[in-house]
């Protein structure tokens, strides 16, 4: 069975985000970029499935500008067998990404698609669900545990819900999106980083996949959150109650 994993290049989680002066988005020039943390978890799960003997190949897919190849190389260094880069300089929103993934599925014929549940740049949490809808495949979102039975061609997914844990049984092929507690991604070792340089990355364009890239979302304005006010020291319980009642208006 082949597993396809979608990975996204985002601003590194440790970088302080700066909003552009025209408020059209966040600054990405001369900013450290890395693989989306949820995508790392998705790739790690695919690699563990392959190591257990339940998959024959892991294919990493990334979409965006030329620099996405660096993110793909990181995925290949972690252990993915080969990469696919859909090159596009235009902004790609979830529905377009889902359509591109659907087109790649028709080419690659994977038995399982694993994605991070969301990206830390836009927090959309939409692509996995849209891919499943377009493909008419069953889906297990926010997976905290994944078990495969290749003989019965089913995947069992545990997911965290408000009331505890929910267990889903999915017929393969299926789409799974990963939650934070599914696993701890591995670090790429130096030998694997060197090996990744010789692994194949196949390039496509949206036109070759017969997908029209268009914006179905309009970003009106991006602003920084309001700065928190400094705390104050109070001298008594009566003063605290007075501030809660007359300033915060919470009691």
C-alpha positions, 0 to 999 in steps of 0.5 A: 500500500502506498501512503501519500502525505501532504506537507506545508511550508510555513513560518517557523513556529518559534519566529515572532510574526510581523504583520506587513505594513499594508496589513495584507498578510504577514511578513515572510521575506527573510524569515525562517520557514519550516515544515508545519508541525502537524504535517511532521506528525502526519509524515512520522505516522506514515513512516511508522506504518511503513516500518511496521510492514503495512505500507510499501511507499511513502510519498510526500507532497508539497505545493507552492513556490520553488522554496517548497523543495527545501521542505520536501527535502526535510521530509525525504531526510525523515524517511519519505521515499520520494517527493512531489512538488506542485509549483505555483507562485499564486496563493493556494487556499484549501479548496484549491489544494484539495483539488490538486491532491485529488488530481495527484491521487488519480495519478499515484493511486495511494491507499491512504492519505495523511495530513496534518489537521491544520497549518499553523499559518492560517489555522483553516482545518479544511483541506483534509475534509475537502479532499475526502469529500472530493474523493468520496473517501471516508475520513478520520480527523484529529487522529490521536491513534491510528491502527491499520488492518491491510487484510481487511482493508480497514483503518481504526482511528481514535480521536479526541472529542469533548466527551472523551475518545471516539473510535472510527472504523474506516474502509480503505482508501481513506483520509486521516488528519493528525492531532498533536498527541498522535506521535513525536516526530523524529529528527533527520540524521545527517546520513539521511539528510545526505541521502535525501539529496539524491531522492526523486522530487517530481514536479507538476504545475496546476495546469498539468493537473487540470486544476484552475488556481483561483482565490475563493477567499478574500483577505480583507485585513490582517492585524496584530492582536491587541497588546495586553495591559500591564497587571496591577497590584492590589492591597486587599480583597475589597479592592479586588472585588471593586475592580472586578465589579466596576472595571472588569464588569465580571461580577 
